[in-house]
Amino acid sequence: MDFHYIEDIVKLEGERTTIKGWLQNKSSKGKIQFLWIRDGTGIIQGVMVKGEVSDEVFELYDQLTQESSLEVTGIVRKDQRAPGGYELNLSDVKIVQIAQDYPITPKSHGSTFLFDHRHLYLRSKRPRAVLKVRDELIWAIRSYFYKNNFVLIDTPILTGAVGETTTTLFETEYLNEGTAYLAQTGQLYLEAAIASFGKVFCFGPTFRAEKSKTRRHLTEFWMVEAEEAFYDNEENMDLQEDLVVYFVDWILEKCQKELKELERDISALEKVQKPFPRISYDEAVEKLQKAGSDIQWGSDFGGTDETILTKMFERPVFVYDYPKVCRAFYMKPHPEREGVVLCADLLAPEGYGEIIGGSQRNDDYESLKKRIEEENLPKDAYRWYLDLRKYGSVPHSGFGLGVERTVVWICGLSHIRESIPFPRTIYRLYP
């Protein structure tokens, strides 16, 4: 390789090297010119001194524009004043391409403008920091499942079965097979895989045709889902708790620079330690009503309710045992309470709200069949799912974690659209 990455510059002090990247900014002090170069692994300051480079190279400064691509060669020098503590004493500059009228200039831009230019805005400091945290979060989650002997199962995106609710489905005609849907969840297919592997997970895009304008909703988002044979709802919460502590510790170790860039109060993240508080739905409703919410028993929590509730806690909080009327058909009925199911949502603190939804699954054939009928779901589409309750059914549980909502919480963002490279909302399909 005839060049090095900026992330490796600490190993090259005193050596001549070449960096290939983009011009983030520049400034001049007459006979000394400064170029700030980004290559995806970091930023380094390049210094050109008149007389130490040819006149032709020195004059290239005037041609270079923001986001022009270039190759620079020079000696690596340690300098605590420079970004990253090192600079490049330049001897040569080669222009790859001059960027003409780059639209995102170093001034304030509105959010609509920035997301209309999301394909370029990704180069800026803030989105780079967010997406680096997202990348580390995904690695941490995969690492956790690998270390705990979960097997990755790739579940279909095109499906004939409804996972959550028929009102939020994206439909498409599927050849000669009739209507297919973009998957709302991979959960049902994971349940099939537990008889092969015991503990499984999937990781992929999911879709909800939900006409929501809130700061917490996307129409396309990524979900991590896990399913565990012979786990009850309590054990399922234990697993979620362990996973969250694991990836928060991972982010705190590996993303200090990014969290600082985002001005995130890491002391709030450092409080994410076991055990997490666990309160029943009944207790949560009582707390909300006392705090001024008009929520009634039987209603699901709205964003405002979650904000109020989670500001009462310094750590993520589980709310368990919701009413059946506001939960999905596959959840196991509570053995001691009519109209309640064995489930739990994990709500992030500081007002961020739900990041995980989980439950113990209904493992009884007749009971599940009845629920499918009550929800007026197409029986033929669920024949295979009911089969799982006929051939070696066991108690089992699982959960789904929203990657974007988790990124929002960890990074301290105000809107979910920042948490994904190219957000899809009810008003945005471009770029």
C-alpha positions as CSV (number, residue, x, y, z in Angstrom):
1,M,0.0,0.0,0.0
2,D,1.5,3.4,-1.1
3,F,-0.3,5.4,1.7
4,H,-1.4,5.3,5.3
5,Y,-4.6,6.0,7.2
6,I,-4.7,8.9,9.7
7,E,-5.6,6.5,12.5
8,D,-2.1,4.9,12.1
9,I,-0.3,8.2,12.2
10,V,0.9,7.8,15.8
11,K,3.1,4.9,14.6
12,L,4.8,7.0,11.9
13,E,6.3,9.9,13.8
14,G,9.4,11.2,11.9
15,E,8.5,9.2,8.8
16,R,7.4,10.3,5.3
17,T,3.9,9.2,4.4
18,T,1.0,9.8,2.0
19,I,-2.5,10.5,3.1
20,K,-5.5,10.3,0.7
21,G,-8.7,12.0,1.6
22,W,-10.9,15.1,1.4
23,L,-10.2,18.7,2.4
24,Q,-12.4,19.6,5.3
25,N,-11.1,23.2,5.7
26,K,-8.1,25.4,5.1
27,S,-6.5,28.6,6.3
28,S,-3.5,30.7,5.4
29,K,-1.0,32.9,7.3
30,G,0.9,34.2,4.3
31,K,3.9,31.9,3.9
32,I,2.3,29.1,6.0
33,Q,-0.8,27.4,4.8
34,F,-2.9,24.8,6.7
35,L,-5.0,22.1,5.2
36,W,-7.3,19.9,7.4
37,I,-7.6,16.5,5.7
38,R,-10.1,13.8,6.5
39,D,-9.8,10.2,5.3
40,G,-12.6,8.5,7.2
41,T,-10.4,7.3,10.0
42,G,-9.5,10.7,11.4
43,I,-8.5,14.3,10.6
44,I,-4.9,15.6,10.3
45,Q,-3.5,19.1,9.9
46,G,-1.2,19.5,6.9
47,V,1.2,22.4,6.9
48,M,2.7,23.9,3.7
49,V,5.6,26.3,4.2
50,K,6.6,28.5,1.3
51,G,10.1,27.6,0.2
52,E,9.8,24.0,1.5
53,V,7.6,23.0,-1.3
54,S,7.7,24.0,-5.0
55,D,5.9,27.1,-6.0
56,E,3.5,25.0,-8.1
57,V,2.5,23.0,-5.0
58,F,2.2,26.1,-2.8
59,E,-0.1,27.7,-5.3
60,L,-2.5,24.7,-5.3
61,Y,-3.9,26.1,-2.1
62,D,-5.9,28.7,-4.0
63,Q,-7.5,26.0,-6.1
64,L,-8.5,23.7,-3.3
65,T,-12.1,24.0,-2.1
66,Q,-14.1,22.4,0.7
67,E,-14.5,18.7,0.1
68,S,-12.1,18.5,-2.8
69,S,-10.3,15.1,-2.9
70,L,-6.5,15.1,-2.7
71,E,-3.4,13.2,-1.9
72,V,-0.8,14.8,0.4
73,T,2.7,13.7,1.3
74,G,4.9,14.8,4.1
75,I,6.8,14.1,7.3
76,V,4.8,13.2,10.4
77,R,5.5,15.6,13.3
78,K,4.2,15.5,16.9
79,D,2.4,18.8,17.8
80,Q,0.0,19.0,20.7
81,R,-1.6,22.0,19.2
82,A,-2.7,20.1,16.1
83,P,-6.0,18.0,16.0
84,G,-5.1,14.5,17.2
85,G,-1.7,15.7,18.4
86,Y,0.1,15.2,15.1
87,E,0.5,17.2,11.9
88,L,2.0,16.5,8.4
89,N,4.8,18.8,7.3
90,L,3.9,18.7,3.6
91,S,6.2,18.2,0.7
92,D,3.7,17.5,-2.0
93,V,0.0,17.9,-2.8
94,K,-1.9,16.2,-5.7
95,I,-5.4,17.1,-6.5
96,V,-7.8,14.2,-7.3
97,Q,-10.9,16.3,-7.9
98,I,-12.0,19.9,-7.2
99,A,-15.4,20.1,-5.5
100,Q,-17.5,22.9,-7.1
101,D,-19.8,24.9,-4.8
102,Y,-20.2,22.4,-2.0
103,P,-23.6,23.2,-0.6
104,I,-23.0,22.5,3.1
105,T,-20.8,25.5,4.0
106,P,-19.4,26.2,7.5
107,K,-22.5,28.1,8.6
108,S,-25.9,27.3,10.1
109,H,-28.3,25.2,8.0
110,G,-31.9,24.1,8.7
111,S,-32.7,20.5,9.4
112,T,-34.8,20.2,6.2
113,F,-31.8,21.4,4.1
114,L,-29.4,19.1,5.8
115,F,-31.6,16.0,5.3
116,D,-32.3,17.0,1.7
117,H,-28.5,16.8,1.4
118,R,-28.1,13.8,3.7
119,H,-25.8,12.1,1.1
120,L,-23.3,15.0,1.7
121,Y,-24.2,15.8,5.3
122,L,-22.9,12.4,6.4
123,R,-19.4,13.9,6.0
124,S,-19.9,16.4,8.7
125,K,-18.7,15.9,12.3
126,R,-22.0,15.3,14.0
127,P,-23.5,12.6,11.8
128,R,-20.1,10.9,11.6
129,A,-20.0,10.8,15.4
130,V,-23.6,9.4,15.6
131,L,-23.0,6.7,12.9
132,K,-19.7,5.7,14.6
133,V,-21.6,5.1,17.8
134,R,-24.3,3.2,15.8
135,D,-21.5,1.0,14.3
136,E,-20.0,0.2,17.7
137,L,-23.5,-0.5,19.1
138,I,-24.1,-3.1,16.4
139,W,-20.7,-4.7,17.0
140,A,-21.4,-4.9,20.7
141,I,-24.7,-6.5,20.3
142,R,-23.3,-9.1,17.9
143,S,-20.4,-9.7,20.3
144,Y,-22.8,-10.3,23.2
145,F,-24.9,-12.8,21.4
146,Y,-21.8,-14.6,20.0
147,K,-20.3,-14.9,23.5
148,N,-23.6,-16.2,24.9
149,N,-24.0,-18.9,22.2
150,F,-26.9,-17.4,20.3
151,V,-27.1,-18.5,16.6
152,L,-27.9,-15.8,14.0
153,I,-31.0,-16.7,11.9
154,D,-31.7,-14.6,8.8
155,T,-35.5,-14.1,8.7
156,P,-37.4,-13.1,5.5
157,I,-38.2,-9.5,4.7
158,L,-41.1,-10.5,2.4
159,T,-43.8,-12.4,4.4
160,G,-47.4,-13.5,4.3
161,A,-47.8,-13.4,8.0
162,V,-48.6,-10.3,10.1
163,G,-46.3,-9.9,13.1
164,E,-47.8,-6.9,14.9
165,T,-50.9,-5.2,13.5
166,T,-52.6,-5.1,10.1
167,T,-52.9,-1.3,10.2
168,T,-49.2,-0.7,9.7
169,L,-48.3,-3.0,6.8
170,F,-46.5,-2.2,3.6
171,E,-48.1,-4.4,0.9
172,T,-46.8,-5.6,-2.4
173,E,-48.0,-8.1,-5.0
174,Y,-45.9,-11.2,-4.9
175,L,-45.8,-12.9,-8.3
176,N,-48.7,-15.4,-8.4
177,E,-48.9,-15.8,-4.6
178,G,-51.1,-12.8,-3.9
179,T,-50.3,-10.1,-1.4
180,A,-47.0,-10.1,0.5
181,Y,-45.9,-7.7,3.3
182,L,-42.7,-6.1,4.2
183,A,-41.8,-7.7,7.5
184,Q,-42.7,-5.9,10.7
185,T,-40.6,-8.4,12.7
186,G,-38.6,-11.5,12.3
187,Q,-39.9,-12.9,15.6
188,L,-42.3,-15.6,14.3
189,Y,-39.6,-17.2,12.2
190,L,-37.1,-17.1,15.2
191,E,-39.6,-19.1,17.2
192,A,-39.3,-21.8,14.6
193,A,-35.6,-21.9,15.0
194,I,-35.4,-22.4,18.8
195,A,-36.2,-26.1,18.3
196,S,-33.0,-26.3,16.3
197,F,-30.7,-24.1,18.4
198,G,-32.3,-23.1,21.6
199,K,-31.1,-19.5,21.6
200,V,-31.3,-17.5,18.4
201,F,-31.3,-13.9,17.1
202,C,-31.9,-12.0,13.9
203,F,-30.7,-8.5,12.8
204,G,-32.3,-6.7,10.0
205,P,-34.6,-4.0,8.6
206,T,-38.2,-3.9,9.6
207,F,-41.1,-1.8,8.2
208,R,-44.1,-0.1,9.7
209,A,-46.5,1.9,7.6
210,E,-47.3,4.1,10.6
211,K,-48.4,7.6,9.7
212,S,-46.6,9.0,12.8
213,K,-45.0,12.4,12.9
214,T,-43.2,12.0,16.2
215,R,-39.5,12.3,16.9
216,R,-39.5,8.6,17.8
217,H,-40.8,7.0,14.6
218,L,-39.4,5.8,11.3
219,T,-41.2,3.8,8.6
220,E,-38.0,1.7,8.0
221,F,-35.7,0.8,10.9
222,W,-33.4,-1.9,12.2
223,M,-34.3,-4.4,14.9
224,V,-32.3,-6.9,16.9
225,E,-34.6,-9.7,18.0
226,A,-33.8,-12.7,20.2
227,E,-35.7,-15.8,21.1
228,E,-34.9,-18.2,23.9
229,A,-36.3,-21.7,24.5
230,F,-37.3,-22.5,28.1
231,Y,-37.1,-18.9,29.2
232,D,-39.9,-17.3,31.1
233,N,-40.7,-13.5,31.2
234,E,-38.5,-12.9,34.2
235,E,-35.5,-14.6,32.6
236,N,-36.2,-12.8,29.4
237,M,-35.9,-9.4,31.3
238,D,-32.6,-10.7,32.9
239,L,-31.2,-11.3,29.5
240,Q,-32.2,-7.8,28.2
241,E,-30.7,-6.2,31.3
242,D,-27.4,-8.0,30.8
243,L,-27.3,-7.1,27.1
244,V,-28.0,-3.4,27.7
245,V,-25.3,-3.1,30.4
246,Y,-22.9,-4.9,28.1
247,F,-23.3,-2.6,25.1
248,V,-23.4,0.6,27.2
249,D,-20.1,-0.3,28.7
250,W,-18.7,-1.1,25.3
251,I,-19.7,2.3,23.9
252,L,-18.3,4.1,26.9
253,E,-15.0,2.4,26.3
254,K,-14.7,2.8,22.6
255,C,-16.6,6.0,21.7
256,Q,-15.3,8.7,24.1
257,K,-14.3,10.9,21.3
258,E,-17.7,10.7,19.6
259,L,-19.7,11.2,22.8
260,K,-17.6,14.3,23.5
261,E,-18.3,15.6,20.0
262,L,-22.0,15.1,20.6
263,E,-21.7,16.8,24.0
264,R,-23.3,13.7,25.7
265,D,-23.4,13.7,29.4
266,I,-21.7,10.3,30.0
267,S,-22.4,10.4,33.7
268,A,-25.9,9.4,32.8
269,L,-24.7,6.4,30.8
270,E,-22.3,5.4,33.6
271,K,-25.4,4.9,35.9
272,V,-26.6,2.1,33.6
273,Q,-25.8,-0.8,35.9
274,K,-27.7,-3.8,37.1
275,P,-30.3,-4.2,38.5
276,F,-32.8,-2.2,36.6
277,P,-36.0,-1.1,38.3
278,R,-39.1,-3.3,37.5
279,I,-42.6,-2.0,37.9
280,S,-45.9,-3.4,36.8
281,Y,-48.2,-1.7,34.3
282,D,-50.6,-1.1,37.2
283,E,-47.9,0.8,39.1
284,A,-46.8,2.7,36.0
285,V,-50.4,3.9,35.4
286,E,-50.7,5.0,39.0
287,K,-47.4,6.9,38.8
288,L,-48.4,8.6,35.6
289,Q,-51.9,9.6,36.9
290,K,-50.3,11.1,40.0
291,A,-47.9,13.1,37.7
292,G,-50.9,14.5,35.8
293,S,-51.3,12.1,32.8
294,D,-54.9,11.3,31.8
295,I,-53.9,7.7,30.8
296,Q,-56.5,5.1,31.8
297,W,-55.9,1.4,32.5
298,G,-56.0,-0.5,29.3
299,S,-54.3,2.1,27.2
300,D,-50.8,1.8,25.8
301,F,-48.3,4.5,26.8
302,G,-47.8,7.4,24.4
303,G,-44.5,9.2,23.9
304,T,-45.5,11.8,26.5
305,D,-46.3,9.1,29.1
306,E,-43.0,7.4,28.5
307,T,-41.1,10.7,28.9
308,I,-42.8,11.5,32.2
309,L,-42.3,8.0,33.5
310,T,-38.6,7.6,32.5
311,K,-37.6,10.9,34.0
312,M,-38.5,9.3,37.4
313,F,-35.6,6.9,37.0
314,E,-31.8,7.2,36.5
315,R,-31.5,3.7,34.9
316,P,-33.6,1.9,32.3
317,V,-36.9,0.7,33.8
318,F,-38.9,-2.4,32.9
319,V,-42.7,-2.1,32.8
320,Y,-44.3,-5.6,32.8
321,D,-47.7,-7.3,32.6
322,Y,-49.6,-5.1,30.2
323,P,-53.3,-5.5,29.4
324,K,-54.0,-7.9,26.5
325,V,-56.0,-5.3,24.6
326,C,-52.9,-3.2,23.9
327,R,-50.5,-6.1,23.2
328,A,-49.8,-8.5,20.3
329,F,-51.7,-11.7,19.7
330,Y,-48.7,-14.0,20.4
331,M,-48.1,-13.1,24.0
332,K,-48.8,-15.6,26.8
333,P,-51.9,-14.9,28.9
334,H,-51.1,-14.3,32.6
335,P,-51.9,-17.5,34.5
336,E,-53.4,-15.5,37.4
337,R,-54.9,-12.4,35.9
338,E,-57.6,-12.4,33.2
339,G,-56.9,-9.9,30.5
340,V,-53.2,-9.4,31.2
341,V,-50.3,-10.9,29.3
342,L,-46.7,-11.8,30.4
343,C,-44.7,-9.1,28.7
344,A,-42.3,-6.2,29.4
345,D,-41.1,-3.0,27.8
346,L,-37.7,-1.6,28.6
347,L,-37.8,2.2,28.8
348,A,-34.6,4.2,28.6
349,P,-34.1,6.9,31.2
350,E,-33.9,10.7,30.8
351,G,-37.2,10.8,28.9
352,Y,-36.1,8.6,25.9
353,G,-38.7,5.9,26.4
354,E,-39.1,2.4,24.9
355,I,-36.0,0.7,23.4
356,I,-37.0,-2.9,23.9
357,G,-40.3,-4.8,23.8
358,G,-40.5,-8.4,24.9
359,S,-42.7,-11.1,26.1
360,Q,-43.2,-14.7,27.0
361,R,-44.8,-16.3,24.0
362,N,-48.1,-18.2,24.0
363,D,-47.0,-21.9,23.7
364,D,-50.5,-23.4,23.9
365,Y,-52.0,-24.4,20.5
366,E,-55.7,-23.9,21.4
367,S,-55.1,-20.6,23.2
368,L,-53.0,-19.2,20.4
369,K,-55.5,-20.3,17.7
370,K,-58.3,-18.5,19.6
371,R,-56.2,-15.3,19.7
372,I,-55.6,-15.5,16.0
373,E,-59.3,-15.8,15.5
374,E,-60.1,-12.9,17.8
375,E,-57.7,-10.7,15.9
376,N,-59.3,-11.7,12.6
377,L,-55.9,-12.8,11.2
378,P,-55.8,-15.0,8.1
379,K,-55.6,-18.6,9.5
380,D,-53.9,-20.0,6.4
381,A,-51.0,-17.6,6.9
382,Y,-50.4,-18.9,10.4
383,R,-50.7,-22.7,9.9
384,W,-46.9,-23.1,10.1
385,Y,-46.8,-20.9,13.2
386,L,-49.4,-23.0,14.9
387,D,-47.5,-26.1,13.9
388,L,-44.8,-25.0,16.4
389,R,-47.3,-25.5,19.2
390,K,-48.2,-29.1,17.9
391,Y,-44.7,-30.6,17.6
392,G,-42.7,-30.2,20.8
393,S,-44.0,-26.9,22.1
394,V,-42.0,-25.4,25.0
395,P,-42.2,-22.3,27.2
396,H,-40.2,-19.6,25.4
397,S,-39.6,-15.9,25.4
398,G,-38.1,-13.2,23.3
399,F,-37.6,-9.5,22.6
400,G,-36.9,-6.9,20.0
401,L,-34.6,-4.0,20.4
402,G,-34.9,-0.9,18.1
403,V,-31.4,0.1,17.0
404,E,-32.3,3.7,16.1
405,R,-34.1,4.4,19.4
406,T,-31.1,3.0,21.3
407,V,-28.7,5.2,19.3
408,V,-31.0,8.2,20.1
409,W,-30.7,7.5,23.8
410,I,-27.0,6.7,23.9
411,C,-26.1,9.7,21.9
412,G,-28.6,12.1,23.6
413,L,-30.3,13.0,20.3
414,S,-33.5,15.0,20.0
415,H,-34.9,13.2,16.9
416,I,-34.6,9.6,15.5
417,R,-33.9,10.8,12.0
418,E,-30.3,11.5,13.1
419,S,-29.7,7.8,14.2
420,I,-29.8,6.2,10.7
421,P,-27.8,7.0,7.6
422,F,-30.8,7.7,5.3
423,P,-34.0,8.1,7.3
424,R,-37.4,7.0,5.9
425,T,-40.3,8.9,7.4
426,I,-43.9,9.6,6.2
427,Y,-42.5,12.7,4.5
428,R,-39.1,11.5,3.3
429,L,-38.0,9.1,0.6
430,Y,-35.1,11.2,-0.7
431,P,-32.2,10.8,-1.0
